[in-house]
Amino acid sequence: MRKAQLPLSALIGIVLFLIVLVPSVLWAKNLFRLSAQANNDFLELDKTIRSISESGLYSLESLPFRMDKKTALVFFASKADKVELRVRGSPIASVPGAAPYYEVIRPTECTNNCFCLCKELKETGKKNSYLCSQNICLPDYPAVSIVAQFCSIKLTLNCLDSTTGGSLLQRGALFTFEEQRARGLYVQKLEDTVVVCDELDQNGNCGLP
């Protein structure tokens, strides 16, 4: 019984298809790949939150947090369908590329209170509205109350933004003002709530909103 053989033209077509496909896949993989440091710091944040949640009252831990360019760390509060960021005061003109209002839509992967590291903030078509796309979301925390307090815009030690529905840190994902790669985060247990912040108050606490 003779085995069926592919025509030579079909074989050539398959080879050409693979020549085009493989570099395209590798390019896309590199485009949305996080650096090892950014990925490890994100996973370490999850471990720290879970460890603190089982610790005693006022337990406090600090950890380094490195962000790649054009990425954002977004915390979505339970039941909030988006995080809204508002820039306060008149110094908005001194913040390159910033607008008075932004919103980041909750991704489907985040079902309760969770942190997402967005490798891309994709425009939704609505002005200053973005979707947390190409993301990695940490598992939800159904057994503990979580609050995050971050400052995305700071001038002369004053935080110029306020958020509802959660909080966010960004490195060039929304505007070019904040370009720090490395920063510090704090995780603290206050009462029955775990608070994640990027700055301590005058009493050395994250503080509750």
C-alpha positions in Angstrom: 0.0 0.0 0.0 1.5 3.3 -1.1 1.7 6.1 1.5 0.2 9.4 0.6 2.8 12.1 -0.2 2.4 15.8 0.0 3.1 17.7 -3.2 6.4 19.6 -3.2 4.5 22.9 -3.5 2.6 22.1 -0.3 5.8 21.3 1.6 7.4 24.6 0.4 4.2 26.4 1.6 4.4 24.8 5.1 8.1 25.8 5.4 7.5 29.4 4.4 4.6 29.6 6.8 6.8 28.4 9.7 9.5 30.9 8.7 7.0 33.7 9.1 5.2 32.3 12.1 8.0 31.4 14.5 9.7 34.9 14.5 6.3 36.5 14.9 5.5 34.4 18.0 8.9 35.1 19.5 8.5 38.8 18.9 5.1 38.8 20.6 6.4 36.8 23.5 9.3 39.3 24.0 7.0 42.3 23.6 4.8 41.3 26.6 7.4 39.7 28.7 8.1 41.0 32.2 11.6 41.3 33.5 12.5 38.6 36.0 12.9 41.2 38.7 9.5 42.8 38.1 7.8 39.4 38.0 9.6 38.1 41.2 8.7 41.3 43.1 5.1 41.0 42.1 4.9 37.4 43.3 6.8 38.4 46.5 4.0 41.0 47.2 1.5 38.2 47.2 3.5 36.1 49.6 4.0 39.1 52.0 0.2 39.9 52.0 -0.7 36.3 52.9 2.0 36.1 55.6 1.0 39.5 57.2 -2.7 38.5 57.1 -1.8 35.6 59.6 0.4 37.8 61.8 -0.4 39.9 64.8 -1.9 43.4 64.9 0.3 46.2 63.5 2.8 43.7 61.9 4.7 45.6 59.2 7.0 44.4 56.4 8.7 46.3 53.6 9.8 45.0 50.3 11.5 46.4 47.1 9.2 46.7 44.1 10.7 47.2 40.6 8.5 48.1 37.7 9.2 47.8 33.9 8.5 50.7 31.7 4.9 51.2 30.5 3.5 49.0 33.2 1.1 49.6 36.1 0.3 48.0 39.4 -3.4 48.2 40.0 -5.4 47.2 43.0 -9.1 46.6 42.4 -11.3 46.8 45.5 -14.0 44.2 45.9 -17.2 45.0 43.9 -15.5 48.0 42.1 -15.7 47.6 38.3 -12.9 50.2 37.7 -10.3 52.3 39.5 -10.8 56.0 39.0 -7.8 58.4 39.4 -8.3 62.1 39.7 -5.5 64.7 39.7 -6.1 67.3 42.3 -5.1 71.0 42.2 -3.8 73.4 39.6 -0.2 71.9 39.2 -1.6 69.6 36.5 0.2 71.6 33.9 3.5 70.7 35.4 2.8 66.9 35.0 3.9 65.9 31.5 1.1 64.3 29.5 -1.3 64.1 32.5 -5.0 64.7 32.3 -7.4 65.5 35.2 -9.1 62.1 35.1 -8.3 58.4 34.3 -10.1 55.1 34.7 -8.7 51.6 34.5 -11.3 48.9 33.9 -11.2 45.7 36.0 -10.1 42.6 34.0 -12.2 39.5 34.0 -9.4 37.6 35.8 -9.9 39.7 38.9 -13.2 38.7 40.6 -12.8 40.0 44.1 -10.2 42.3 45.8 -7.0 41.7 43.8 -3.7 43.1 42.5 -3.0 43.1 38.8 0.3 43.9 37.1 -0.7 45.4 33.8 1.9 45.0 31.1 -0.2 47.2 28.9 -3.0 49.8 29.5 -5.1 49.5 26.4 -7.4 52.4 25.4 -11.1 51.4 25.4 -12.2 54.1 23.0 -13.5 56.3 25.7 -11.4 59.3 26.6 -8.8 58.5 29.3 -10.3 55.1 29.8 -8.0 52.0 29.8 -8.3 48.3 30.2 -5.7 46.4 32.2 -4.5 44.3 29.3 -1.7 41.7 29.0 -2.0 41.3 32.8 -0.9 39.0 35.6 -3.4 39.1 38.4 -2.7 37.6 41.8 -5.3 35.3 43.3 -8.1 37.0 45.2 -8.1 37.4 48.9 -11.6 36.4 50.0 -10.7 35.7 53.6 -9.1 39.1 54.4 -10.0 42.8 53.9 -7.4 44.5 51.6 -6.7 48.2 51.1 -4.1 49.8 48.9 -2.9 53.4 49.1 -0.5 54.5 46.4 0.6 57.9 45.2 1.1 58.1 41.4 1.7 61.9 41.2 3.8 63.6 43.8 5.3 67.2 43.7 7.2 68.8 46.5 6.2 65.9 48.8 2.4 66.4 48.2 0.4 63.7 46.6 -1.7 65.2 43.8 -3.9 62.3 42.9 -6.8 60.5 44.6 -8.4 57.2 43.6 -11.7 55.4 44.1 -12.4 51.8 43.5 -8.8 50.8 44.4 -5.4 52.3 43.8 -2.6 52.3 41.3 1.1 52.8 40.7 2.3 53.3 37.1 5.6 53.8 35.3 4.9 55.6 32.1 1.7 53.7 31.4 -0.6 56.7 31.8 1.7 59.6 31.7 5.5 60.2 31.8 5.7 61.9 35.2 6.7 58.8 37.3 9.6 57.0 35.8 11.1 55.3 38.9 12.0 51.7 38.3 12.6 50.7 41.9 10.6 51.8 44.9 9.6 50.4 48.2 6.2 49.0 49.3 4.9 48.4 52.8 2.4 45.8 53.9 0.8 46.2 57.3 -2.0 44.6 59.3 -4.2 47.3 60.9 -7.2 46.0 62.9 -8.8 43.4 60.6 -7.4 44.9 57.4 -4.2 44.4 55.5 -3.0 47.7 54.0 -0.4 48.0 51.1 1.1 51.4 50.7 4.2 53.1 49.1 4.7 55.6 52.0 4.3 55.5 55.7 2.7 58.3 57.7 4.3 60.3 60.5 3.5 57.5 63.0 5.3 54.9 60.8 2.1 53.3 59.6 0.4 52.8 56.3 -2.8 54.2 57.7 -6.4 53.5 56.8 -8.3 55.7 54.4 
